[in-house]
Every structure is written in structure tokens, then in C-alpha cells.
Amino acid sequence: MESKLVIIRGNSRSGKTTIAKRLQIYFGYGTLLVSQDVVRREMLNVHDRDGNLSIDLIRQIAEYGKGKCEYVIVEGILYKAWYGEMLTNLIRFFEGNAHVFYYDLTFEETLKRHNSSPKKTEFGEDSLRKWWREKDYLGVPGETFLTNDMSEDDIFTFIIKQLQK
């Protein structure tokens, strides 16, 4: 089986997890979803910092899916400074069958999305600002940017079309 790697990155509360879960449901049985938050917070209970244990585990889980799952989706904030080398290596591992999407939203749009979320009480604007990374692009060929003017449905449809090319 030829597997496709799908990387969805961006700042907190941009919509990454929502889209990743929708894609997993859409593609169905055997679609592997590797969520940075699940691996880092729930499985390992480690802080997000350079060299944290989740970086290698995310890589290992994603590599496991190659040849077993048609789609392997890796999603999270995944700061380039900390996760970039691992993600670039994953892209190489999937031998050209990788699609990289980055939520290139303004801070204002991210705050708007956060304030409309049912989880908005978990943290506020100050935390969002502290975690914010402006244009944290991976810088790999074919990296695709998801912008303010794209709704959740627009993004979902766009990614589906990109993956079916």
C-alpha cells in the first residue's frame, strides 16, 4: 500500500485538530491520526519544549503507518524550531508522498476562532499571545498555506482535493 503523509501545522486554536479529525472520518478505516496534543499531553505528559520526548514518538508512530495506512495525518502546533527536523525527515521517509499544510492566520483571526470555541475558557488571549509564532513555515517544497478567508468547510474541501490529485 502506498501511504500519504498529511502534515497540518499552525498556531493554537487555528482549527488543525478539527480538520484532522474530519479527514480521519472522511478517509475512514485505517487512517492514522497522530495528534501532537495527544502524544505530548496525554500519552507522555511532557511540556512542549525543544527536545521533548513527544518529538521522537510522533515520528515513530507516523513511520509505523507507512505501508499500513493509506493516510497518516500528523497535526499540531509543531514549532519549526523544535519539530522541523523531525518533520522534514518524515517527509523524506514518505518518499514524496507528503502534503504539508500550514494555517497562516493573523493573530486576530486566531483569537476570533478561539473565542468562538467551546473550549475558550481553558485559556485566554495572554496565553495565545505567549504561544504565538508568526509565519512559522516549515519551508519545504509544496507547503500549502491556509488563510483567514478560508472557512472550515473550505479548508476541508481544499485538502481533500489536494490529496486526491
N, C-alpha and C positions, 0 to 999 in steps of 0.2 A: 504494500500500500504506500502510495506517495502522500506524505503528510505536508500540510501547510502550517507554517508558524504565523500567528497573528499577534503582534505586539501593540497594545493600546496603552499609551502613556499620557500624563498630563498632571496638572495641579489638583490638589484636593478639591472634591466636590464638583468636578467638571462634568461628570457623567460616565466615566470609564467603566465602572462596575456594572452599572445599569445596562450599558450596551453589551458588555462582555457576557452577561447572563442571558440577554436576549439572543445573542449569537449562539450560545451553547444550546438553548432551547430550539432555535431555528435549525441548526445543523444536526441536532438530535444525538441519539445513542453513540457513545464512544467519543464525543467531543470533550477534550481535556481542557478544563479551565484552571489556570494557575493564577490565583489572586495573591498579590503581594501582601495585602492585609491579612488574609487567612494564614498564609505561611508565616509571616513575621509575628503577627499579634496572637493568633490562636494556636498555631502549632508549636512555635518556638518561644513566644513571649519575650521578644527582644526589642530593644529600641532601634529605631531607624537611624543608623549612622554608618559611616564608612567601615567596611569590613565585617558587618554584622552577619550572623550565621544564615540568615534567610537568603542571602545572595547566592550562595552555592546550592542551597536546597531548591530554590526556584529553578536554577539551571538543571539540576539533576532530574527534577520532576518533568520539566519540559523535554529534556532529551529522552526520557523514558517513553514519551508519547510518539516520538518519531518512528514511523513504520507500524505503529499500533493504532493510531488515531488519525482520521483524515484531517482534523483541525486541532491544533494545540494553541490555545489562547493564553497569553501572558499579559496580565493587566495590573497597573498600579501607578503610583507617582513615579517610581523608578528613576530617581535623580540620576542624570548622566554621570556626574562625578563619582557616584558610588556603584551604580549598576551598569554603566555604559560599556565597560569592557566585557562583562558577562553577556550582555545583550548582543553585542557585536559578535562574540564567539558563538552564541546561539544561532544568529543569522547565518554565519558560515556553516555551522553544523547542519542546518536545514538546506544547505546547498542550493541557494537561490529561490527556494520556495518560502520566502518570508515576506510579510506585508507589515509595514510599520506605520502606525497612526499616532499622531500627537495632537492633543487638544490644545490648540494655540488660541486660547481665550484671553480677553482682558481680565484684569482683577475685578473690575466692576461686574462683568458678566458672571464670573465665578461666584462672587458674593451674592448676586441675584439668584443663581441656581441653588446656592447653599440655603438662602433664606426661604426658598420655596420647598425645601426638602423636609420630609417628616423627621429627619434626624438633626434638624437645625439647632436643637438645644444641647447637643453633645459638645459643641464648642462654638466660639464666636468669631467675629471679624479679626480680633487680635491674633488668634491662633492661625487663621488663614493667611494673614499677612506674614507671620513668622515663618510659615512653611513655604510661602510663595517663591517660585523660581521663574523669572521672566525668560521666555523663549528657550527653554531647556532642551533644545533639539538634540537628537542623537547624532544627526549629521551623516546618516547613511544614505546611499542611493535609493531613491524611490520613497523616502519618508514622506508621508502624506499628512497635511495639516487639516484639522477640523476646526472650524472657525465660529465666531459669535453668531453669525447669521444662519447657522445650521441647527435645526431643531433635532430633538432626539430621533424622531422618525426619519428625518433627512439623513442623519449620520448612519443609522442602522441600514437604510436602503443603499446608501453610498458604499458602505463597507461590503455589503453582500455583493454588489455589482463588481467591486474591485476583486473580490475573492473568486468570482466566477469567470473571470477573464481567462 
